[in-house]
């Protein structure tokens, strides 16, 4: 009786890695450098914008989580679009995801080169960017576990930085640490402009940017196809990920708008650098530059992973060349079945 072999991608991602991958993909460079611009457009109501976006995100992720629990496949939401809407919907979903990450990947590669220029000013940015891109690609080709562990450390760096910044900020606000022990208090929340500083138009403009900042949380759906014990990992990840992201985003933004008057934010640059400098951390610029570099590398890493799996999904459906089905032996699990 002949044996039949069926290959599937190796399930080596743990629940811990899945949660950190989703966090790492979502917390990007924008929070560290672009937050002051968003606050300027909408004022204190930026907190409401993040809360609304978070609620929408929660509903979407709960729905995705239920579908992933039933069918934790590699193609994830693209497969669901094909199955429950129309094959054209699934096809367009895959290519939208791939082109999105191609665009982001190019920009993040350039960004990595710019950040490395801080330490290596004599090396062209495109050289350092391409070297990092090659390294991340090689890591993705080794094992999915290597990708997950790398993304876990990238995420941890960002998370620790944000938590540290929130704690330092609260010490400045409540105790006056770094401000000659004169507590700043909470008056900056209402003394430098209305709640909707940019009006309704400014609020909705900022809301669109805020929603974009949550981009990449969908990575958790793609990782489900390679998760060890996917049902358990999915439940833990979906239940905790939204709350954690809201704490990091809303917590950091709250500290920023409480410490710095709204009419002075455009002079601050990066609020993270300014907050660390305020409490005497003189290496703040270098620290934040390193964090932003890892944030860009994290986004690039996520893009390589996501787009490669989406192209693999198209190849499975015979909508792309069979060449895209070729994967390294370390990324597959071979299951031997004996037909009855």
N, C-alpha and C positions, 0 to 999 in steps of 0.2 A: 504494500500500500504506500503510495507516494506521499512524501511530506510536503507541506506548503508553508513557506515562510512569509510572514507579514511584518513589515517594518513600521515602527512609529517613533516619533521623537522621544528621546530619553526624558523621563520625569524626575529631574534632580533638583528642582527649585523648592525650597522649604517655604512655609507660611511666613517666617520672618523675612526671608529674602523678597517674597512677593510684596509684602507691605512696604519694605524699604524701596523697592523698585518703583512702586506707585508714588511714594513720597518724593523720591529723587527726581522722577520725571516731571512732577507737577511744580515743585519749588525750583524756579529758574532764576536766571540772572535778573529778571525784571524786579523781583522783590528787593534785591540788594541795591539796585541802581535806579530803577524807574518808578519806584513807589512815590517819590515826591511829586512827580509830574501828575500822576493820577489823583493824588490828594489835592493838588492845586486846582484841577478841573472841577472837583465836586465838593471839597471841604470835608467837614466831619462826617457827612453822609456817605463817605467812602466805606465806612463800617457797615452801613446798611446795604451797600452794593455788594460787599463781600458776603454778607449774611444771605442775601437773596440768591446770589450765585451758588452759595453753598447748599441752600435748600434744593435748588434745581439739580445740582450735582448729586445730592443724596438720593433724590427720587430716581434719577437716571441710573446711578450705580446700584441701587437696590433692584431695579428691573433687570439690569445686566447680570447682577449677581445670581438672581433666580434662574436665568437662562443658562448661565455658566454652570450652576450646580447640577442641572439636568444634562447638559452637554458641554463638558469642558474641553472643547476641541481647539486645535491650533488656530484655525481661522476666526474663531470667536464671533464678534459682531458681524463680520463680513459673511460668514456662513449663515447667520440668522437672517440677514437681509435677503440672502438668496432663497432660503427655505420658506420664510414667512411673508416675503413681499414679492420679489421677482428676481430671477437670475441677473437681470440688468442692474438691479439695485445693489446686489452683492458685488458685481463686477466694478461698478462705479465706486463703491465703498473702498474696495481694495486699492484702486488707483488713486483715489483721493488721499488715502493714508500714505501711500508710497510717495506721491508728489509733495505732500506736506513735509514729510521727513527729508526728502531730497533738498527742499528749500531750506528747512531748518538746519540740516546737516552742513550745507555750504556755509551758512551764516555762522554756525557754531565753530566750524573749523577755522574760519577767519578770526573769530573771537578768541579762540584758544591761542592762536599765534600772537594776537595783540596783547593778551595777558602775560604770555611768556616773555614778551619783549621787555617787561618790567625788570626781569632778571637777566635776560640775554639780549641786550639791545643791539648787539653786533650781528645777530643771526636774523636773516629775513623772516618775517612773520609767516610767509607761506611755507617755508621749510619746516619750521617747528609745528605748524598746523598739520601738515601732511604726515609728519613723523608720528604725531599723536593719533591721527586717523588710522594709520597703518597698525599701530600698536593695539588700538581698540578693536579693529577688524580681526586681527590675529587672535585676540582673546575670545572674541565671539565664535571663532572657528574651532577653538579648542574643545570646550564643553560649555553647556548652558549653565553649569554650576559656576564656572569661572566668571561668566557674565554676571550672574546673580550676586556673587561675592564682591565683585568689583563695584557693582551698582550700589550694594549695601554700604560700602565704605564711602562712596561719593555722597550718598544720602546722609550718612551719619555726620559727615563734616558739616553739611548745610544745616542739619537739624540742631547740632550742638551749638553752632554759631548763632542761630536764631534764638534758641533758649537762653544762651548766655547774654545776648543783647536784650532780651525781654527782662531778665533778672536785673541787669545793670540799669536798664531804663526805669524800672520800678523803684530801685534804690535812689536814683536821681529824683524821681517824682515825689516819693514819700519821705525820704530822709535827707535829701540834698547832697547825696554822695557825688563828689566831683563838681559841686556847685557851692563850695565854701559852707557846706552843711546847711544850706538854705533850701528847704523843700520847694520845688517848683509848683507842686499842687496840680489841680486839674482845671484851672481857670482858662488855660489856652484852648480848651475845647469849645468855649462859647464867647470869648472876648475879642476875637479877631475876625469875625465874619459870621454870617448866618449858617444854619445847618446845611442848607443847599447852596454852597458858595457860588456855584456855577449855574444855578437855576435847574429847572427840569432837564433842559437840553444838555447841560454839563453832566448831570447825574447819569443820564442814559448813555452818553458818550463814554463816561468812565466805566459804566456797567459792562459795556461791550469789551473794554480792555480787561476788566476784572475776569470776565468769563473766559477770555482767551488765556489768561494766566493759569487757569486750571488745566490747560491743554496737557495731554500726556498721561492723565490719570487712567485713560482707556488701556494703557499698557498692561494693567492688571488683568484685563480680559484676555490679552494675547498670551500672557505668561501661564494662564490656567491650563493650556494644552501641554505644558511641560512641568507641571507642579506635582510634587510627591504628595499623594493623598489629596487630590484637588478639592474635593467637597469640603473637607475640614479647613484647608487653607483659604478657600474662597469665602467661607462664612466669617472666619476671623478677620480677613482683610477688609471685606466690605463693611463689616460692622464698625471697624475702628478707623479706617483710612480717612473718611470724610471729617470726623470729629477732630482728628489730629491736624489735618490741613487747615481747618477753620481756626484752631487754636494758634497755629503758627502764623497764619496770615493776619487774622484779626488781632491777635496779641501783639505782633510786631507793629502793625499799622497804628494800633491804639497808643502804644508807647511813643511812636514818632510824632503823632499829632498832639500828644499831651506835652511832650518836652519842647517842641519847636512851634512857635507861632506860625499860623498859616501864611501870613504875609512875608515870612522870612524863609520859607522852605526852598524857594528857588535859588537861594544863596548858599544852601547847605551842601549841595552835591549829593553824596551818598550819606543818608542818615545813619547808616551802620558805622561808617568810618568816623563820622562826627561824634556819635555816641561813645564809641570806644576811646576816641581821643579825649573826650570830655572828662573821662574818669582816669586819665593818665596812662592809657595804653598807647605809647608812642609809635609802636609798630602797626598801628591800626590799618594804615593804607596797604602795607604788605600782606597783612592777614586777610583783609577783604579781597584783595587781588587774587590771593590763593584760593579763597572760597569761591569767587566768581569763576576762576579757571576750572575748578572741579565741577561747578554747576554747568558750565559749557560742555565739559567732557561728559558729564552725566547725560545731558540732552543728546549729545552725539552718539553716545553708547546706546541709548534707548532707541534712537532713530535707526541705527544699524540692525538692532534686534527686531524691531517692529516691522520695518520694510522687508527684511529678509523673510520673515515668517509669512507676510502677506503675499509675496511673490511665490513662495512655496505653496501657499493655498491655491493660487491661480494655476500653478503647474499640476496640482493634484486634480483639479477640475478640467484639465486638458485645455485650459484657456491661455496657456503660455507654454513655451518650449519645454520639453522634458528635461533639458539641461538644468533647469532650476530645481529639479528633484534631487540632484546630486548633492549629498551632504557628507560630512566627515563621519567616520565610523564612531567617533566618540560622542556624536550627537544623536545616535539612534539606539533603539532597543530592538533586538530581533526576537520576534515571538514565533515559535514553531508550532504549527497546528497540524494535526493529523485528521484528515477528513473521514467522516464516518461512512 
